[in-house]
Amino acid sequence: MEEKNSGRNRWLHIRLTKEEFELIDRNFRASVCRKRSDFVRRNLMKKPIALRYRNESLDKLLQELIQLRSQLNFMGNNFNQSVKKLHSLFEISDFKVWILEYDSDRNKYFFLVSEIKKHIENLAKKWLQS
């Protein structure tokens, strides 16, 4: 893709203190501008600058969902390992041991899934209240 010629061929060099630069940089990161030069140019020309808006409740919800996803991934990995082990068994006694282990794991999985469901319901209630 060709870059559009903006006609900007003049340079403006300024010197800043560390504190001034950090303030500009902090404000730049809070904005939706992609480049620092665009941010500074908009400030100099007194053009409006859109800022990012952080929804803290959404951030908390996202953290909770990430934890739930990792628990579900853990459960899925364990289930896959147990099924892989099932396919490698050849004797009836091995099947009996596997069935007992699988039953124990299945109970753990159902318990975890019910806990996750409760947690999601609580999150939904909190979300709807806000």
MARRO-800266 format. One line per field, with one value per residue: residue number from 1; residue in three letters; x, y, z of N, C-alpha, C in turn. Coordinates in nm, 4 decimals, always signed. Layout:
resi	(NUM/...) $
resn	(ALA/...) $
n_c1	(X/...) $
n_c2	(Y/...) $
n_c3	(Z/...) $
ca_c1	(X/...) $
ca_c2	(Y/...) $
ca_c3	(Z/...) $
c_c1	(X/...) $
c_c2	(Y/...) $
c_c3	(Z/...) $
This chain:
resi	(1/2/3/4/5/6/7/8/9/10/11/12/13/14/15/16/17/18/19/20/21/22/23/24/25/26/27/28/29/30/31/32/33/34/35/36/37/38/39/40/41/42/43/44/45/46/47/48/49/50/51/52/53/54/55/56/57/58/59/60/61/62/63/64/65/66/67/68/69/70/71/72/73/74/75/76/77/78/79/80/81/82/83/84/85/86/87/88/89/90/91/92/93/94/95/96/97/98/99/100/101/102/103/104/105/106/107/108/109/110/111/112/113/114/115/116/117/118/119/120/121/122/123/124/125/126/127/128/129/130) $
resn	(MET/GLU/GLU/LYS/ASN/SER/GLY/ARG/ASN/ARG/TRP/LEU/HIS/ILE/ARG/LEU/THR/LYS/GLU/GLU/PHE/GLU/LEU/ILE/ASP/ARG/ASN/PHE/ARG/ALA/SER/VAL/CYS/ARG/LYS/ARG/SER/ASP/PHE/VAL/ARG/ARG/ASN/LEU/MET/LYS/LYS/PRO/ILE/ALA/LEU/ARG/TYR/ARG/ASN/GLU/SER/LEU/ASP/LYS/LEU/LEU/GLN/GLU/LEU/ILE/GLN/LEU/ARG/SER/GLN/LEU/ASN/PHE/MET/GLY/ASN/ASN/PHE/ASN/GLN/SER/VAL/LYS/LYS/LEU/HIS/SER/LEU/PHE/GLU/ILE/SER/ASP/PHE/LYS/VAL/TRP/ILE/LEU/GLU/TYR/ASP/SER/ASP/ARG/ASN/LYS/TYR/PHE/PHE/LEU/VAL/SER/GLU/ILE/LYS/LYS/HIS/ILE/GLU/ASN/LEU/ALA/LYS/LYS/TRP/LEU/GLN/SER) $
n_c1	(+0.0822/+0.0527/+0.1888/+0.0104/+0.0794/+0.1284/+0.2050/+0.3536/+0.6391/+0.7994/+0.9970/+0.9753/+1.1547/+1.1769/+1.2802/+1.2450/+1.1826/+1.2419/+1.0147/+0.8180/+0.8167/+0.7338/+0.4761/+0.3502/+0.3818/+0.2343/-0.0227/-0.0465/-0.0506/-0.2936/-0.4643/-0.6339/-0.4706/-0.2387/+0.0245/+0.2826/+0.3589/+0.1289/-0.0469/+0.0768/+0.0712/-0.2073/-0.2621/-0.1170/-0.2510/-0.4910/-0.6956/-0.9592/-0.9037/-0.9482/-0.9986/-0.9094/-1.1427/-1.1746/-1.3472/-1.3942/-1.5450/-1.5872/-1.3247/-1.2712/-1.4573/-1.3542/-1.1083/-1.2036/-1.3316/-1.1127/-0.9773/-1.1694/-1.1672/-0.9092/-0.9367/-1.1250/-0.9745/-0.7777/-0.9344/-1.0192/-0.7743/-0.7002/-0.9106/-0.8662/-0.6200/-0.6968/-0.8678/-0.6885/-0.5284/-0.7128/-0.7362/-0.4980/-0.5091/-0.5198/-0.5901/-0.8426/-0.8289/-0.6856/-0.8741/-1.0686/-0.9378/-0.8981/-1.1615/-1.2443/-1.0713/-1.1497/-1.4145/-1.3812/-1.2440/-1.4411/-1.6411/-1.5066/-1.4845/-1.7546/-1.8218/-1.6488/-1.7500/-2.0085/-1.9406/-1.8237/-2.0453/-2.2058/-2.0424/-2.0406/-2.3117/-2.3247/-2.1539/-2.3027/-2.5292/-2.4113/-2.3209/-2.5575/-2.6668/-2.5094) $
n_c2	(-0.1169/+0.2196/+0.5021/+0.7808/+1.1059/+1.3511/+1.6110/+1.7223/+1.8680/+2.0134/+2.0541/+2.0574/+2.1113/+2.0535/+2.0995/+1.9151/+1.8739/+1.5888/+1.5361/+1.6818/+1.5455/+1.2917/+1.3518/+1.4262/+1.1850/+1.0084/+1.1154/+1.0783/+0.7957/+0.7516/+0.8358/+0.7860/+0.8162/+0.7027/+0.7654/+0.9464/+1.1921/+1.2689/+1.3032/+1.5186/+1.7118/+1.7492/+1.8559/+2.0985/+2.2296/+2.2626/+2.0778/+1.8409/+1.5589/+1.2231/+1.0176/+0.7092/+0.5001/+0.3371/+0.0712/-0.0285/-0.2301/-0.4001/-0.4769/-0.6228/-0.8270/-0.9455/-1.0439/-1.2377/-1.4121/-1.4983/-1.6493/-1.8495/-1.9647/-2.0719/-2.2694/-2.4338/-2.5123/-2.6619/-2.8710/-2.9817/-3.0683/-3.2657/-3.4470/-3.5212/-3.6519/-3.8701/-4.0062/-4.0654/-4.2428/-4.4471/-4.5464/-4.6767/-4.9019/-5.2574/-5.4784/-5.6287/-5.5797/-5.3427/-5.1775/-5.1696/-5.0296/-4.7905/-4.7068/-4.6582/-4.4449/-4.2619/-4.2174/-4.0856/-3.8570/-3.7536/-3.6823/-3.4758/-3.2964/-3.2385/-3.1122/-2.8894/-2.7667/-2.7014/-2.5176/-2.3211/-2.2452/-2.1336/-1.9224/-1.7728/-1.7043/-1.5397/-1.3340/-1.2403/-1.1412/-0.9340/-0.7785/-0.7002/-0.5441/-0.3174) $
n_c3	(+0.0000/-0.0827/+0.0833/+0.1934/+0.0864/+0.3125/+0.3020/+0.4960/+0.5614/+0.7237/+1.0118/+1.3675/+1.6411/+1.9836/+2.3236/+2.6182/+2.9698/+3.1796/+3.3323/+3.1928/+2.9486/+3.0383/+3.1267/+2.8868/+2.7493/+2.9110/+2.8820/+2.6074/+2.5891/+2.7098/+2.5219/+2.2027/+1.9914/+1.7486/+1.7060/+1.8668/+1.7614/+1.6213/+1.8336/+1.9750/+1.7752/+1.7452/+1.9970/+1.9842/+1.7778/+1.8932/+1.8575/+1.9045/+2.1193/+2.1429/+2.4231/+2.5771/+2.7353/+3.0344/+3.1588/+3.4676/+3.5926/+3.3822/+3.3340/+3.5684/+3.5382/+3.3094/+3.4095/+3.5893/+3.4098/+3.2624/+3.4550/+3.4937/+3.2403/+3.2359/+3.4301/+3.3049/+3.0820/+3.2129/+3.3094/+3.0675/+2.9577/+3.1431/+3.1037/+2.8355/+2.8664/+3.0222/+2.8476/+2.6455/+2.7824/+2.8163/+2.5564/+2.5337/+2.6870/+2.7450/+2.8964/+3.1055/+3.3805/+3.3856/+3.2702/+3.4693/+3.6749/+3.5409/+3.5028/+3.7663/+3.8343/+3.6393/+3.7118/+3.9542/+3.8657/+3.6966/+3.8785/+4.0098/+3.7948/+3.7363/+3.9747/+3.9653/+3.7329/+3.8179/+4.0170/+3.8593/+3.7070/+3.9114/+3.9817/+3.7454/+3.7360/+3.9635/+3.8804/+3.6647/+3.7974/+3.9486/+3.7382/+3.6141/+3.8121/+3.8185) $
ca_c1	(+0.0000/+0.1293/+0.1621/-0.0457/+0.1668/+0.0549/+0.2530/+0.4261/+0.7816/+0.8673/+1.0283/+0.9745/+1.2289/+1.1658/+1.3460/+1.1558/+1.2385/+1.1965/+0.8776/+0.7310/+0.8043/+0.6538/+0.3375/+0.3022/+0.3763/+0.1221/-0.1447/-0.0483/-0.0930/-0.4349/-0.5426/-0.6486/-0.3743/-0.1446/+0.1622/+0.3044/+0.3615/-0.0103/-0.1008/+0.1332/+0.0192/-0.3463/-0.2575/-0.0715/-0.3539/-0.6114/-0.7973/-1.0047/-0.8315/-1.0307/-0.9276/-0.9607/-1.2246/-1.1597/-1.4600/-1.3319/-1.6246/-1.5599/-1.1909/-1.2836/-1.5283/-1.2594/-1.0144/-1.2740/-1.3526/-0.9829/-0.9527/-1.2605/-1.1189/-0.7925/-0.9873/-1.1855/-0.8640/-0.7179/-1.0252/-1.0149/-0.6470/-0.7071/-1.0023/-0.7969/-0.5186/-0.7608/-0.9169/-0.5687/-0.4884/-0.8119/-0.7058/-0.3754/-0.5312/-0.5468/-0.6369/-0.9646/-0.7937/-0.6493/-0.9989/-1.1346/-0.8660/-0.9245/-1.3004/-1.2490/-1.0058/-1.2317/-1.5323/-1.3359/-1.2180/-1.5688/-1.7067/-1.4353/-1.5195/-1.8910/-1.8185/-1.5894/-1.8435/-2.1160/-1.8823/-1.8074/-2.1792/-2.2451/-1.9594/-2.0905/-2.4404/-2.2955/-2.1002/-2.4134/-2.6108/-2.3371/-2.3144/-2.6893/-2.6942/-2.4328) $
ca_c2	(+0.0000/+0.3431/+0.5942/+0.9062/+1.2206/+1.4448/+1.7469/+1.7686/+1.8648/+2.1035/+1.9931/+2.1432/+2.0435/+2.1188/+2.0295/+1.8985/+1.8101/+1.4505/+1.5411/+1.7265/+1.4360/+1.1854/+1.3966/+1.4138/+1.0427/+0.9498/+1.1593/+1.0119/+0.6562/+0.7507/+0.8774/+0.6854/+0.8485/+0.5933/+0.8157/+1.0578/+1.3160/+1.3051/+1.3521/+1.6511/+1.8016/+1.7807/+1.9472/+2.2295/+2.2906/+2.2683/+1.9889/+1.7461/+1.4320/+1.1204/+0.9397/+0.5742/+0.4908/+0.2052/+0.0294/-0.1140/-0.3500/-0.4897/-0.5325/-0.7260/-0.9392/-1.0105/-1.1208/-1.3562/-1.5038/-1.5575/-1.7545/-1.9602/-2.0299/-2.1550/-2.3884/-2.5211/-2.5709/-2.7640/-2.9856/-3.0435/-3.1397/-3.3882/-3.5387/-3.5743/-3.7477/-3.9940/-4.0771/-4.1190/-4.3602/-4.5503/-4.6068/-4.7567/-5.0169/-5.3829/-5.5832/-5.5968/-5.5225/-5.2030/-5.1045/-5.1483/-4.9211/-4.6663/-4.6663/-4.5983/-4.3142/-4.1744/-4.1809/-3.9849/-3.7343/-3.7017/-3.6139/-3.3486/-3.2088/-3.1895/-3.0175/-2.7662/-2.7035/-2.6392/-2.3992/-2.2204/-2.1944/-2.0447/-1.8028/-1.6959/-1.6468/-1.4279/-1.2259/-1.1833/-1.0610/-0.8110/-0.6997/-0.6430/-0.4426/-0.1948) $
ca_c3	(+0.0000/-0.0859/+0.1913/+0.1442/+0.1109/+0.3972/+0.2788/+0.6152/+0.5314/+0.8166/+1.1405/+1.4855/+1.7476/+2.1144/+2.4336/+2.7323/+3.0884/+3.1947/+3.3830/+3.0842/+2.8535/+3.0991/+3.1266/+2.7485/+2.7165/+2.9858/+2.8144/+2.4770/+2.6075/+2.7468/+2.4056/+2.0980/+1.8855/+1.7255/+1.7079/+1.9575/+1.6833/+1.5942/+1.9606/+2.0024/+1.6720/+1.7799/+2.1111/+1.9388/+1.6930/+1.9773/+1.8024/+2.0074/+2.1310/+2.2066/+2.5239/+2.6023/+2.8553/+3.0964/+3.2401/+3.5695/+3.6165/+3.2704/+3.3570/+3.6719/+3.4767/+3.2195/+3.4917/+3.6390/+3.2976/+3.2287/+3.5533/+3.4641/+3.1190/+3.2683/+3.4988/+3.2037/+3.0047/+3.2984/+3.3094/+2.9347/+2.9432/+3.2235/+3.0372/+2.7183/+2.9116/+3.0670/+2.7289/+2.5788/+2.8590/+2.7871/+2.4268/+2.5409/+2.7758/+2.6745/+2.9870/+3.1789/+3.5118/+3.3609/+3.2464/+3.5985/+3.7427/+3.4678/+3.5281/+3.9007/+3.8266/+3.5567/+3.7902/+4.0498/+3.7890/+3.6471/+3.9903/+4.0275/+3.6827/+3.7556/+4.0854/+3.9143/+3.6394/+3.8960/+4.0795/+3.7537/+3.6762/+4.0211/+3.9717/+3.6316/+3.7762/+4.0535/+3.7982/+3.5869/+3.8894/+3.9763/+3.6155/+3.5894/+3.9153/+3.7954) $
c_c1	(+0.0874/+0.0888/+0.1139/+0.0479/+0.0878/+0.0980/+0.3272/+0.5755/+0.8605/+0.8837/+1.0214/+1.0417/+1.2107/+1.2382/+1.2507/+1.2332/+1.1841/+1.0503/+0.7792/+0.7082/+0.7157/+0.5061/+0.2767/+0.2861/+0.2587/-0.0104/-0.1585/-0.0991/-0.2399/-0.5244/-0.5553/-0.5544/-0.2734/+0.0003/+0.1704/+0.3021/+0.2190/-0.0745/-0.0529/+0.0796/-0.1241/-0.3518/-0.2194/-0.1774/-0.4884/-0.7280/-0.8391/-0.9258/-0.9219/-0.9448/-0.9905/-1.0372/-1.2137/-1.2803/-1.4062/-1.4125/-1.6042/-1.4219/-1.1960/-1.3529/-1.4345/-1.1584/-1.0787/-1.2933/-1.2229/-0.9499/-1.0422/-1.2150/-0.9993/-0.8353/-1.0484/-1.0789/-0.7965/-0.8038/-1.0207/-0.8874/-0.6488/-0.7983/-0.9355/-0.6917/-0.5824/-0.8148/-0.7992/-0.5220/-0.5835/-0.7781/-0.5799/-0.3913/-0.5683/-0.6049/-0.7575/-0.9314/-0.7539/-0.7739/-1.0699/-1.0695/-0.8969/-1.0651/-1.3126/-1.1854/-1.0914/-1.3544/-1.4969/-1.3118/-1.3475/-1.6438/-1.6399/-1.4748/-1.6595/-1.8976/-1.7612/-1.6824/-1.9576/-2.0652/-1.8662/-1.9428/-2.2268/-2.1701/-2.0076/-2.2250/-2.4194/-2.2414/-2.2114/-2.5028/-2.5416/-2.3363/-2.4471/-2.7251/-2.6230/-2.4828) $
c_c2	(+0.1242/+0.4320/+0.7257/+1.0207/+1.3253/+1.5882/+1.8041/+1.7546/+1.9629/+2.0334/+2.0986/+2.0648/+2.1220/+2.0345/+2.0292/+1.8455/+1.6675/+1.4480/+1.5830/+1.6137/+1.3243/+1.2229/+1.3830/+1.2670/+0.9738/+0.9877/+1.0951/+0.8687/+0.6459/+0.7878/+0.7616/+0.7130/+0.7351/+0.6380/+0.9371/+1.1905/+1.3626/+1.3637/+1.4944/+1.7520/+1.8431/+1.8758/+2.0879/+2.3028/+2.3035/+2.1916/+1.8909/+1.6152/+1.3345/+1.0402/+0.8023/+0.5763/+0.3496/+0.1784/-0.0714/-0.2403/-0.4504/-0.5533/-0.6446/-0.8495/-1.0178/-1.0943/-1.2487/-1.4589/-1.5701/-1.6706/-1.8749/-2.0365/-2.1195/-2.2812/-2.4859/-2.5870/-2.6826/-2.8901/-3.0582/-3.1217/-3.2704/-3.4920/-3.6017/-3.6775/-3.8792/-4.0741/-4.1373/-4.2465/-4.4767/-4.6222/-4.6934/-4.8808/-5.1416/-5.4910/-5.5344/-5.5328/-5.3752/-5.1186/-5.0736/-5.0329/-4.7883/-4.6146/-4.6021/-4.4588/-4.2151/-4.1271/-4.0723/-3.8503/-3.6700/-3.6274/-3.4786/-3.2496/-3.1514/-3.0885/-2.8836/-2.6931/-2.6371/-2.5147/-2.2862/-2.1607/-2.0980/-1.9128/-1.7133/-1.6318/-1.5278/-1.3081/-1.1589/-1.0970/-0.9282/-0.7192/-0.6294/-0.5355/-0.3129/-0.1163) $
c_c3	(+0.0000/+0.0295/+0.1332/+0.1810/+0.1883/+0.3753/+0.3981/+0.5870/+0.6175/+0.9509/+1.2499/+1.5975/+1.8761/+2.2180/+2.5528/+2.8508/+3.0946/+3.2392/+3.2730/+2.9831/+2.9095/+3.1024/+2.9863/+2.7112/+2.7860/+2.9193/+2.6762/+2.4895/+2.6446/+2.6289/+2.3069/+1.9808/+1.8724/+1.7349/+1.7987/+1.8814/+1.6509/+1.7196/+1.9883/+1.9014/+1.7037/+1.8991/+2.0667/+1.8579/+1.7650/+1.9145/+1.9115/+2.0008/+2.2054/+2.3032/+2.5355/+2.7327/+2.9089/+3.1852/+3.3414/+3.5954/+3.5027/+3.2839/+3.4606/+3.6168/+3.3862/+3.2970/+3.5433/+3.5265/+3.2544/+3.3259/+3.5272/+3.3405/+3.1502/+3.3435/+3.3991/+3.1166/+3.0830/+3.2965/+3.1751/+2.9119/+3.0207/+3.1572/+2.9153/+2.7564/+2.9548/+2.9487/+2.6520/+2.6497/+2.8315/+2.6560/+2.4299/+2.6289/+2.6947/+2.7649/+3.0669/+3.3137/+3.4972/+3.3373/+3.3780/+3.6743/+3.6748/+3.4969/+3.6660/+3.9009/+3.7491/+3.6340/+3.8915/+3.9794/+3.7409/+3.7569/+4.0180/+3.9194/+3.7004/+3.8693/+4.0389/+3.8184/+3.7153/+3.9683/+3.9778/+3.7170/+3.7838/+4.0114/+3.8574/+3.6651/+3.8690/+3.9762/+3.7177/+3.6749/+3.9206/+3.8553/+3.5909/+3.6922/+3.8867/+3.6776) $
